[in-house]
């Protein structure tokens, strides 16, 4: 089996979904103040994220579908002091993208919409990062089909809390208003980075199996994505504290208890479950640590499988980036390609393609046929040629030995002790005088190898172990199949047609050598002088005459 670990450096999320605008019930909006007639009727902050007033992308122009504030209050971000603000708890840490804004769209009061705002974000509601101050928010139209505008882009910044501080509006002295917002969001960047190195790895050689096809070990390189205790977007900013910490990452090759049957971490000291635990500190948090991966030899026919490697971590400091929700750090795919499925081997592959030509006929080109695994009984292989062009099989090529012709032997025969002793099949091009098809230079075909045996691993389903058809149309209403598990093998070949390649003989190419030259005139002259009477036998074809 080949173990393919589908890993790579974990990148920031691709932002395909929005939060806000009624698309996420987890968001809680609060504000410096709210203009309300009652606890249930008013221009509440929650209106900016619950989709009220939205019809598709168009927003209404009524007061009760907006947030409207008429006084300042102490900001959640102390740096903003007393101000007009609206604050969003997104419910989870997300990687944020582009913001879309529907400014205050109440008919007759669009001047309340902010024109200049400062936006901050945070993962813990305590340590804030300024996204920027934006002095270009356009005034709404006041129409019922108002579709808003694209605001700033968070560029993947990780945040759970977003704060909008209104610095000024479009000239209304009474209050400030926003109708709706939404932000593209995906799961935040996982805190663990895993790279693959020297993969895939291959199952060790099995006695009686195919030769080793590649390295039996590979590596995973594991590191932390950022230093715990810092804002992930500014990992090198000296303004952010970098506390001492201890973080352990455990890699478990198995979803449940016990060792994995198909691959192991050979350096594991956990004899029960085969896990590996890595320790990261202030000094080595970004240094990749190696985890060796090794395939396990077996004789089981699992077929293609995929397994997850689960990564879990513990950390001794509080850091909102190192949480299990929403970024549970699981590497989902370890692909296992089974090498314990016997098959007919054609070697070297592709050896019969683009090498047979009518310009160099009767030169054998050969492949060796073996079995990949030692069988439990004799194995026979029918060998036939097939093509969409009958001329390829009839007059352009020949097989040696002629196994596809009636006679004995008409098959290859492998015994268990000599399953990997090559038996050779050769093809030769023949130079005929017919063009297979205009505009076709290389005429394609295939050699089909069909195994049958008492060993069902080398028996195709449509044959019986003695090579007879598995279905009997005289007694069975539906097609019957045997217990065979094998598949046919193929050796593809083609032959270069030399009847002037793709275009055929020119009408003036009298000697049919695919070139119009002086020799053609000599040939024409010889035939012309031999036909003093055009209607004599043998001459009418030359002159294109009819009797």
DOGUVEX-630231 format. One record per residue (C-alpha): x negated, y negated, z negated; residue number from 1. Coordinates in steps of 0.05 Angstrom, whole numbers, always signed. Example, Ala and Ser with C-alpha at 12.3 -4.5 7.8 and 13.67 -1.06 7.14 Angstrom:
<pts>
[[-246; +90; -156]; 1]
[[-273; +21; -143]; 2]
</pts>
This chain:
<pts>
[[+0; +0; +0]; 1]
[[-21; -71; +12]; 2]
[[-6; -119; -45]; 3]
[[+8; -188; -18]; 4]
[[+15; -241; -71]; 5]
[[+54; -297; -40]; 6]
[[+23; -353; -80]; 7]
[[-5; -422; -68]; 8]
[[-16; -486; -104]; 9]
[[+50; -507; -132]; 10]
[[+71; -572; -98]; 11]
[[+123; -623; -118]; 12]
[[+194; -604; -103]; 13]
[[+226; -617; -36]; 14]
[[+284; -665; -52]; 15]
[[+346; -637; -20]; 16]
[[+398; -651; -75]; 17]
[[+422; -714; -108]; 18]
[[+439; -729; -179]; 19]
[[+489; -783; -193]; 20]
[[+548; -805; -149]; 21]
[[+591; -752; -181]; 22]
[[+545; -694; -163]; 23]
[[+519; -678; -233]; 24]
[[+561; -675; -297]; 25]
[[+499; -674; -342]; 26]
[[+482; -748; -333]; 27]
[[+500; -795; -390]; 28]
[[+499; -869; -375]; 29]
[[+496; -923; -428]; 30]
[[+488; -998; -421]; 31]
[[+474; -1064; -455]; 32]
[[+549; -1076; -454]; 33]
[[+612; -1055; -417]; 34]
[[+671; -1097; -394]; 35]
[[+732; -1057; -418]; 36]
[[+805; -1070; -431]; 37]
[[+811; -1007; -473]; 38]
[[+770; -944; -490]; 39]
[[+799; -911; -427]; 40]
[[+803; -969; -379]; 41]
[[+744; -1011; -360]; 42]
[[+681; -1022; -319]; 43]
[[+641; -969; -356]; 44]
[[+568; -950; -345]; 45]
[[+589; -878; -331]; 46]
[[+626; -903; -269]; 47]
[[+559; -912; -235]; 48]
[[+545; -837; -234]; 49]
[[+613; -802; -236]; 50]
[[+633; -816; -164]; 51]
[[+691; -861; -182]; 52]
[[+710; -903; -122]; 53]
[[+670; -861; -73]; 54]
[[+703; -833; -10]; 55]
[[+646; -798; +26]; 56]
[[+592; -852; +30]; 57]
[[+642; -910; +25]; 58]
[[+655; -944; -41]; 59]
[[+718; -980; -64]; 60]
[[+719; -1054; -81]; 61]
[[+757; -1052; -147]; 62]
[[+732; -1071; -217]; 63]
[[+750; -1006; -252]; 64]
[[+704; -967; -206]; 65]
[[+642; -1007; -226]; 66]
[[+598; -1020; -286]; 67]
[[+601; -1092; -308]; 68]
[[+560; -1121; -366]; 69]
[[+571; -1190; -396]; 70]
[[+518; -1193; -451]; 71]
[[+448; -1171; -468]; 72]
[[+425; -1119; -519]; 73]
[[+360; -1090; -545]; 74]
[[+330; -1046; -491]; 75]
[[+312; -972; -499]; 76]
[[+244; -994; -473]; 77]
[[+216; -1043; -524]; 78]
[[+176; -1077; -470]; 79]
[[+241; -1103; -440]; 80]
[[+266; -1136; -504]; 81]
[[+338; -1162; -505]; 82]
[[+363; -1155; -434]; 83]
[[+419; -1132; -388]; 84]
[[+405; -1059; -375]; 85]
[[+435; -992; -356]; 86]
[[+403; -928; -381]; 87]
[[+410; -857; -353]; 88]
[[+397; -791; -389]; 89]
[[+392; -742; -331]; 90]
[[+399; -682; -377]; 91]
[[+335; -648; -352]; 92]
[[+266; -666; -328]; 93]
[[+268; -673; -252]; 94]
[[+220; -692; -198]; 95]
[[+254; -755; -171]; 96]
[[+256; -781; -100]; 97]
[[+294; -836; -64]; 98]
[[+347; -877; -100]; 99]
[[+410; -900; -64]; 100]
[[+449; -958; -93]; 101]
[[+519; -986; -84]; 102]
[[+513; -1056; -113]; 103]
[[+570; -1089; -150]; 104]
[[+626; -1087; -98]; 105]
[[+686; -1116; -135]; 106]
[[+724; -1159; -84]; 107]
[[+710; -1233; -98]; 108]
[[+656; -1217; -149]; 109]
[[+599; -1188; -108]; 110]
[[+552; -1242; -133]; 111]
[[+549; -1203; -199]; 112]
[[+508; -1150; -163]; 113]
[[+434; -1151; -184]; 114]
[[+384; -1182; -136]; 115]
[[+322; -1170; -178]; 116]
[[+312; -1109; -223]; 117]
[[+257; -1073; -260]; 118]
[[+260; -997; -262]; 119]
[[+225; -953; -314]; 120]
[[+226; -878; -325]; 121]
[[+206; -830; -380]; 122]
[[+204; -756; -397]; 123]
[[+215; -766; -471]; 124]
[[+254; -833; -477]; 125]
[[+195; -861; -517]; 126]
[[+136; -869; -470]; 127]
[[+159; -908; -409]; 128]
[[+127; -917; -341]; 129]
[[+145; -976; -297]; 130]
[[+164; -957; -226]; 131]
[[+164; -1030; -205]; 132]
[[+203; -1095; -200]; 133]
[[+246; -1101; -139]; 134]
[[+270; -1170; -117]; 135]
[[+306; -1150; -53]; 136]
[[+370; -1116; -73]; 137]
[[+422; -1141; -23]; 138]
[[+491; -1166; -43]; 139]
[[+549; -1119; -30]; 140]
[[+602; -1134; +23]; 141]
[[+664; -1131; -20]; 142]
[[+696; -1086; +32]; 143]
[[+728; -1018; +20]; 144]
[[+678; -984; +68]; 145]
[[+615; -1009; +33]; 146]
[[+560; -956; +40]; 147]
[[+505; -986; -3]; 148]
[[+430; -986; +11]; 149]
[[+367; -945; -2]; 150]
[[+331; -969; -64]; 151]
[[+261; -951; -89]; 152]
[[+229; -882; -81]; 153]
[[+203; -848; -144]; 154]
[[+156; -806; -100]; 155]
[[+165; -743; -141]; 156]
[[+153; -774; -209]; 157]
[[+176; -729; -266]; 158]
[[+230; -760; -310]; 159]
[[+290; -746; -352]; 160]
[[+307; -818; -368]; 161]
[[+315; -877; -319]; 162]
[[+324; -949; -341]; 163]
[[+347; -1006; -296]; 164]
[[+337; -1076; -324]; 165]
[[+374; -1133; -289]; 166]
[[+329; -1194; -282]; 167]
[[+377; -1235; -239]; 168]
[[+438; -1228; -195]; 169]
[[+465; -1262; -133]; 170]
[[+489; -1325; -170]; 171]
[[+544; -1303; -218]; 172]
[[+535; -1332; -288]; 173]
[[+588; -1290; -323]; 174]
[[+562; -1219; -315]; 175]
[[+524; -1166; -276]; 176]
[[+552; -1106; -240]; 177]
[[+532; -1041; -204]; 178]
[[+582; -995; -170]; 179]
[[+544; -929; -162]; 180]
[[+475; -898; -157]; 181]
[[+447; -831; -137]; 182]
[[+375; -805; -136]; 183]
[[+346; -747; -96]; 184]
[[+319; -697; -146]; 185]
[[+289; -628; -151]; 186]
[[+258; -586; -206]; 187]
[[+198; -622; -234]; 188]
[[+129; -598; -215]; 189]
[[+115; -534; -254]; 190]
[[+61; -543; -307]; 191]
[[+21; -483; -283]; 192]
[[-17; -479; -217]; 193]
[[-33; -411; -187]; 194]
[[-76; -400; -126]; 195]
[[-91; -333; -93]; 196]
[[-161; -313; -75]; 197]
[[-186; -252; -35]; 198]
[[-116; -226; -26]; 199]
[[-82; -182; -3]; 200]
[[-112; -122; -38]; 201]
[[-106; -51; -13]; 202]
[[-89; +15; -47]; 203]
[[-151; +57; -58]; 204]
[[-164; +116; -13]; 205]
[[-118; +176; -23]; 206]
[[-145; +246; -10]; 207]
[[-115; +266; +56]; 208]
[[-93; +194; +71]; 209]
[[-117; +140; +119]; 210]
[[-185; +107; +110]; 211]
[[-191; +47; +64]; 212]
[[-168; -14; +103]; 213]
[[-191; -71; +58]; 214]
[[-214; -93; -11]; 215]
[[-180; -60; -70]; 216]
[[-183; -121; -115]; 217]
[[-166; -195; -109]; 218]
[[-158; -253; -156]; 219]
[[-107; -303; -182]; 220]
[[-135; -371; -203]; 221]
[[-93; -402; -258]; 222]
[[-98; -472; -287]; 223]
[[-53; -525; -318]; 224]
[[-24; -576; -270]; 225]
[[-36; -634; -317]; 226]
[[-65; -646; -385]; 227]
[[-12; -637; -439]; 228]
[[+5; -701; -476]; 229]
[[-2; -745; -416]; 230]
[[+47; -771; -366]; 231]
[[+38; -724; -306]; 232]
[[+38; -781; -255]; 233]
[[-22; -815; -286]; 234]
[[-68; -759; -307]; 235]
[[-131; -803; -305]; 236]
[[-102; -867; -334]; 237]
[[-139; -884; -398]; 238]
[[-77; -919; -425]; 239]
[[-45; -852; -437]; 240]
[[-65; -813; -498]; 241]
[[-98; -745; -491]; 242]
[[-88; -707; -556]; 243]
[[-124; -644; -576]; 244]
[[-82; -583; -559]; 245]
[[-83; -508; -550]; 246]
[[-42; -477; -494]; 247]
[[-37; -403; -478]; 248]
[[-11; -374; -412]; 249]
[[+9; -301; -410]; 250]
[[+14; -264; -343]; 251]
[[+59; -203; -344]; 252]
[[+55; -157; -283]; 253]
[[+119; -121; -302]; 254]
[[+190; -147; -312]; 255]
[[+201; -98; -369]; 256]
[[+158; -61; -420]; 257]
[[+103; -15; -398]; 258]
[[+50; -17; -344]; 259]
[[+65; -32; -271]; 260]
[[+61; +29; -226]; 261]
[[+34; -5; -164]; 262]
[[-16; -57; -188]; 263]
[[-52; -76; -252]; 264]
[[-94; -131; -283]; 265]
[[-156; -88; -295]; 266]
[[-186; -136; -346]; 267]
[[-125; -132; -391]; 268]
[[-136; -110; -462]; 269]
[[-62; -98; -471]; 270]
[[-58; -23; -462]; 271]
[[+17; -22; -471]; 272]
[[+42; -74; -422]; 273]
[[-20; -94; -382]; 274]
[[-12; -169; -395]; 275]
[[-68; -221; -392]; 276]
[[-69; -283; -437]; 277]
[[-109; -345; -419]; 278]
[[-126; -402; -466]; 279]
[[-130; -475; -443]; 280]
[[-156; -532; -484]; 281]
[[-174; -606; -476]; 282]
[[-241; -584; -446]; 283]
[[-217; -534; -393]; 284]
[[-144; -549; -377]; 285]
[[-158; -561; -303]; 286]
[[-210; -506; -293]; 287]
[[-182; -446; -256]; 288]
[[-187; -382; -296]; 289]
[[-192; -317; -257]; 290]
[[-144; -259; -264]; 291]
[[-165; -198; -226]; 292]
[[-111; -158; -190]; 293]
[[-121; -85; -170]; 294]
[[-77; -38; -130]; 295]
[[-62; +30; -159]; 296]
[[-72; +92; -116]; 297]
[[-11; +138; -111]; 298]
[[+22; +186; -64]; 299]
[[+93; +159; -73]; 300]
[[+132; +136; -13]; 301]
[[+160; +71; -42]; 302]
[[+166; +34; +23]; 303]
[[+159; -42; +24]; 304]
[[+174; -73; -44]; 305]
[[+168; -140; -79]; 306]
[[+155; -153; -152]; 307]
[[+152; -217; -194]; 308]
[[+95; -237; -239]; 309]
[[+122; -275; -298]; 310]
[[+81; -331; -329]; 311]
[[+101; -356; -398]; 312]
[[+65; -406; -441]; 313]
[[+61; -433; -511]; 314]
[[+33; -500; -532]; 315]
[[+21; -530; -600]; 316]
[[+41; -601; -585]; 317]
[[+106; -632; -562]; 318]
[[+106; -648; -488]; 319]
[[+171; -653; -448]; 320]
[[+134; -631; -385]; 321]
[[+119; -563; -417]; 322]
[[+190; -539; -425]; 323]
[[+224; -477; -400]; 324]
[[+284; -513; -369]; 325]
[[+287; -529; -312]; 326]
[[+217; -505; -292]; 327]
[[+212; -434; -317]; 328]
[[+143; -416; -289]; 329]
[[+154; -351; -252]; 330]
[[+114; -332; -190]; 331]
[[+169; -294; -154]; 332]
[[+138; -250; -101]; 333]
[[+85; -195; -103]; 334]
[[+95; -158; -38]; 335]
[[+75; -85; -36]; 336]
[[+67; -52; +31]; 337]
[[+65; +23; +22]; 338]
[[+9; +63; +55]; 339]
[[+38; +130; +36]; 340]
[[+85; +134; +96]; 341]
[[+52; +182; +147]; 342]
[[+49; +161; +219]; 343]
[[+16; +178; +286]; 344]
[[-47; +137; +295]; 345]
[[-67; +108; +362]; 346]
[[-139; +82; +362]; 347]
[[-164; +34; +384]; 348]
[[-100; -6; +389]; 349]
[[-91; -43; +454]; 350]
[[-145; -2; +489]; 351]
[[-100; +12; +550]; 352]
[[-78; -59; +563]; 353]
[[-107; -102; +620]; 354]
[[-161; -50; +637]; 355]
[[-128; -5; +690]; 356]
[[-131; -31; +761]; 357]
[[-119; -5; +831]; 358]
[[-182; -42; +852]; 359]
[[-222; +7; +809]; 360]
[[-181; +72; +813]; 361]
[[-194; +139; +779]; 362]
[[-233; +108; +721]; 363]
[[-206; +137; +656]; 364]
[[-188; +92; +598]; 365]
[[-175; +130; +534]; 366]
[[-146; +127; +464]; 367]
[[-154; +176; +406]; 368]
[[-93; +205; +371]; 369]
[[-96; +228; +299]; 370]
[[-49; +233; +239]; 371]
[[-54; +184; +182]; 372]
[[-41; +234; +125]; 373]
[[-53; +308; +117]; 374]
[[+11; +346; +134]; 375]
[[+38; +406; +97]; 376]
[[+50; +444; +162]; 377]
[[+30; +442; +235]; 378]
[[+49; +378; +271]; 379]
[[+65; +374; +346]; 380]
[[+69; +309; +385]; 381]
[[+106; +303; +451]; 382]
[[+70; +252; +496]; 383]
[[+109; +218; +551]; 384]
[[+101; +156; +594]; 385]
[[+157; +107; +608]; 386]
[[+166; +44; +649]; 387]
[[+219; +1; +680]; 388]
[[+180; +12; +745]; 389]
[[+184; +83; +770]; 390]
[[+126; +70; +819]; 391]
[[+79; +61; +759]; 392]
[[+91; +132; +737]; 393]
[[+97; +163; +806]; 394]
[[+39; +134; +846]; 395]
[[+1; +81; +806]; 396]
[[-24; +120; +745]; 397]
[[-37; +190; +719]; 398]
[[-48; +217; +649]; 399]
[[-102; +266; +628]; 400]
[[-84; +316; +601]; 401]
[[-19; +315; +639]; 402]
[[+24; +325; +577]; 403]
[[+84; +291; +607]; 404]
[[+89; +342; +663]; 405]
[[+120; +411; +661]; 406]
[[+67; +460; +640]; 407]
[[+27; +484; +581]; 408]
[[+4; +450; +540]; 409]
[[+59; +397; +540]; 410]
[[+43; +369; +471]; 411]
[[-12; +354; +422]; 412]
[[-21; +402; +364]; 413]
[[-50; +384; +296]; 414]
[[-63; +433; +239]; 415]
[[-68; +409; +167]; 416]
[[-143; +418; +161]; 417]
[[-157; +378; +225]; 418]
[[-103; +325; +220]; 419]
[[-155; +269; +229]; 420]
[[-195; +302; +284]; 421]
[[-183; +258; +345]; 422]
[[-147; +285; +406]; 423]
[[-159; +242; +467]; 424]
[[-109; +217; +519]; 425]
[[-134; +182; +581]; 426]
[[-99; +143; +636]; 427]
[[-126; +128; +705]; 428]
[[-101; +79; +757]; 429]
[[-85; +105; +826]; 430]
[[-91; +63; +888]; 431]
[[-27; +69; +927]; 432]
[[-3; +27; +986]; 433]
[[+62; +0; +955]; 434]
[[+77; -64; +920]; 435]
[[+115; -53; +854]; 436]
[[+150; -120; +855]; 437]
[[+136; -188; +886]; 438]
[[+104; -237; +837]; 439]
[[+85; -181; +789]; 440]
[[+10; -168; +785]; 441]
[[+6; -126; +722]; 442]
[[+58; -71; +720]; 443]
[[+76; -51; +647]; 444]
[[+90; +16; +616]; 445]
[[+82; +54; +551]; 446]
[[+58; +121; +525]; 447]
[[+108; +148; +474]; 448]
[[+85; +196; +420]; 449]
[[+141; +235; +387]; 450]
[[+122; +280; +328]; 451]
[[+159; +340; +301]; 452]
[[+142; +390; +246]; 453]
[[+168; +430; +187]; 454]
[[+138; +373; +147]; 455]
[[+196; +323; +150]; 456]
[[+147; +265; +142]; 457]
[[+124; +281; +213]; 458]
[[+193; +295; +242]; 459]
[[+234; +244; +280]; 460]
[[+307; +246; +261]; 461]
[[+333; +265; +330]; 462]
[[+292; +329; +334]; 463]
[[+294; +395; +297]; 464]
[[+229; +422; +266]; 465]
[[+220; +466; +327]; 466]
[[+224; +407; +375]; 467]
[[+294; +419; +400]; 468]
[[+347; +364; +400]; 469]
[[+380; +356; +332]; 470]
[[+448; +345; +363]; 471]
[[+487; +395; +404]; 472]
[[+539; +358; +446]; 473]
[[+577; +423; +459]; 474]
[[+594; +434; +386]; 475]
[[+588; +365; +354]; 476]
[[+634; +306; +365]; 477]
[[+585; +256; +336]; 478]
[[+509; +252; +341]; 479]
[[+475; +295; +289]; 480]
[[+407; +280; +260]; 481]
[[+355; +321; +223]; 482]
[[+322; +305; +156]; 483]
[[+263; +275; +193]; 484]
[[+230; +212; +166]; 485]
[[+179; +196; +221]; 486]
[[+180; +143; +275]; 487]
[[+151; +146; +345]; 488]
[[+85; +114; +360]; 489]
[[+69; +75; +423]; 490]
[[+8; +60; +465]; 491]
[[+24; +4; +513]; 492]
[[-11; +1; +581]; 493]
[[-8; -35; +648]; 494]
[[-38; -27; +717]; 495]
[[-60; -83; +762]; 496]
[[-26; -77; +830]; 497]
[[-74; -92; +887]; 498]
[[-23; -98; +943]; 499]
[[-40; -172; +945]; 500]
[[-21; -180; +873]; 501]
[[+43; -219; +862]; 502]
[[+57; -242; +933]; 503]
[[+51; -180; +978]; 504]
[[+19; -176; +1047]; 505]
[[+18; -238; +1090]; 506]
[[+51; -227; +1159]; 507]
[[-16; -242; +1192]; 508]
[[-55; -195; +1146]; 509]
[[-59; -139; +1198]; 510]
[[-110; -96; +1161]; 511]
[[-72; -106; +1095]; 512]
[[-133; -126; +1053]; 513]
[[-97; -186; +1024]; 514]
[[-140; -236; +1062]; 515]
[[-125; -268; +1130]; 516]
[[-192; -269; +1166]; 517]
[[-228; -256; +1232]; 518]
[[-221; -181; +1220]; 519]
[[-146; -189; +1224]; 520]
[[-152; -221; +1293]; 521]
[[-197; -163; +1316]; 522]
[[-145; -114; +1290]; 523]
[[-90; -151; +1325]; 524]
[[-130; -155; +1390]; 525]
[[-145; -80; +1388]; 526]
[[-71; -64; +1380]; 527]
[[-50; -114; +1432]; 528]
[[-98; -89; +1485]; 529]
[[-75; -18; +1471]; 530]
[[-4; -37; +1488]; 531]
[[-4; -57; +1562]; 532]
[[+70; -38; +1563]; 533]
[[+104; -70; +1503]; 534]
[[+161; -19; +1503]; 535]
[[+115; +41; +1499]; 536]
[[+118; +84; +1437]; 537]
[[+79; +53; +1380]; 538]
[[+80; -17; +1409]; 539]
[[+150; -41; +1395]; 540]
[[+134; -50; +1321]; 541]
[[+74; -93; +1338]; 542]
[[+115; -138; +1383]; 543]
[[+177; -136; +1338]; 544]
[[+218; -111; +1396]; 545]
[[+282; -71; +1397]; 546]
[[+302; -21; +1451]; 547]
</pts>
